[in-house]
Amino acid sequence: MSAMKSAEVSKTFGINRPYEFPGRVLQKPSQTGISVFEDTSTASELEKSYTDLGIEISPEELDELKTFEDFLSLHIKPNAICDVQCMLLWAEWVRFYRREKKKVPELILEKEFRNLIINRFDLSIGEDGFRAYSYPGIKYVP
């Protein structure tokens, strides 16, 4: 048996990868002289994808979807050796949304959240017998 080199471990398990911004970030001009950055990609891409499908979406729904995308890009990372409990991830989503918008989510509830996570990361829900249901292959980053 041979031991894996550190470069192979990093490549295999996603350790020490450089951070990438979740989308294109543009510098918005400011009258105060302080640089203000605005992420225009997520909202416009979401709106475009729904209008291309012929689905009408309200500004409130678009805002909730954008907040969900922000939650995923900030707090969910794929990792081959980790897993996270389903209810923990759901609770963190609700906490994140309440902190951002001062209300509870109306569009992405527990069932929708589970389906979005499963489809986005191509996962199946696992059960290990003592920690309840979990999403294998992702980790929550506080």
VENVEN-V863039 format. One record per residue. N is the residue number from 1. PSI is psi as a letter, one per 30 degrees, with the letter a starting at -180 (* if undefined). D_CENTER is the distance of its C-alpha to the mean C-alpha in Angstrom with 1 decimal. Layout:
n: [N & N]
psi: [PSI & PSI]
d_center: [D_CENTER & D_CENTER]
//
This chain:
n: [1 & 2 & 3 & 4 & 5 & 6 & 7 & 8 & 9 & 10 & 11 & 12 & 13 & 14 & 15 & 16 & 17 & 18 & 19 & 20 & 21 & 22 & 23 & 24 & 25 & 26 & 27 & 28 & 29 & 30 & 31 & 32 & 33 & 34 & 35 & 36 & 37 & 38 & 39 & 40 & 41 & 42 & 43 & 44 & 45 & 46 & 47 & 48 & 49 & 50 & 51 & 52 & 53 & 54 & 55 & 56 & 57 & 58 & 59 & 60 & 61 & 62 & 63 & 64 & 65 & 66 & 67 & 68 & 69 & 70 & 71 & 72 & 73 & 74 & 75 & 76 & 77 & 78 & 79 & 80 & 81 & 82 & 83 & 84 & 85 & 86 & 87 & 88 & 89 & 90 & 91 & 92 & 93 & 94 & 95 & 96 & 97 & 98 & 99 & 100 & 101 & 102 & 103 & 104 & 105 & 106 & 107 & 108 & 109 & 110 & 111 & 112 & 113 & 114 & 115 & 116 & 117 & 118 & 119 & 120 & 121 & 122 & 123 & 124 & 125 & 126 & 127 & 128 & 129 & 130 & 131 & 132 & 133 & 134 & 135 & 136 & 137 & 138 & 139 & 140 & 141 & 142]
psi: [k & k & k & k & l & e & e & e & e & e & e & e & g & g & k & h & k & k & k & k & k & f & a & k & k & k & k & k & k & k & f & f & f & k & k & k & k & k & j & f & e & e & e & e & e & e & e & e & e & e & e & e & f & g & k & k & k & l & e & e & e & e & e & e & e & e & e & e & e & e & e & e & f & e & f & k & k & k & k & f & g & l & l & k & k & e & e & e & e & e & e & e & e & e & e & e & e & e & e & e & f & g & l & l & k & f & e & j & a & e & e & e & e & e & e & e & e & e & e & e & g & h & l & l & k & l & k & g & f & f & g & a & k & l & j & k & g & l & l & k & j & *]
d_center: [37.8 & 36.2 & 33.6 & 30.5 & 30.5 & 27.9 & 26.7 & 26.3 & 24.4 & 22.0 & 21.6 & 21.3 & 18.8 & 16.7 & 18.4 & 19.3 & 17.3 & 17.4 & 14.4 & 13.4 & 12.4 & 9.4 & 12.2 & 15.9 & 17.0 & 20.5 & 23.1 & 24.4 & 28.1 & 29.1 & 32.6 & 32.4 & 32.0 & 28.8 & 26.0 & 23.2 & 20.1 & 18.3 & 15.2 & 16.7 & 14.9 & 11.9 & 14.2 & 17.1 & 15.4 & 14.1 & 17.6 & 19.3 & 17.7 & 18.7 & 22.1 & 22.7 & 22.3 & 24.7 & 22.5 & 23.2 & 20.4 & 21.3 & 20.0 & 18.7 & 16.6 & 15.4 & 14.6 & 12.6 & 10.6 & 10.1 & 9.1 & 6.5 & 5.2 & 6.0 & 4.5 & 0.8 & 4.1 & 6.2 & 6.0 & 5.1 & 7.8 & 10.1 & 13.5 & 16.6 & 18.4 & 15.9 & 14.8 & 13.4 & 15.2 & 14.0 & 15.4 & 14.1 & 10.5 & 11.7 & 13.8 & 11.2 & 9.3 & 12.8 & 13.8 & 11.2 & 12.2 & 15.8 & 15.8 & 14.6 & 16.6 & 19.3 & 19.0 & 17.3 & 15.1 & 17.5 & 15.8 & 12.9 & 15.0 & 14.9 & 16.1 & 13.9 & 10.7 & 12.3 & 13.1 & 9.8 & 8.4 & 11.8 & 12.1 & 9.0 & 9.7 & 13.4 & 14.0 & 16.7 & 17.1 & 19.5 & 22.0 & 23.9 & 26.6 & 26.2 & 22.5 & 21.9 & 19.1 & 16.2 & 13.5 & 15.2 & 13.7 & 10.5 & 10.7 & 9.5 & 10.3 & 12.0]
//
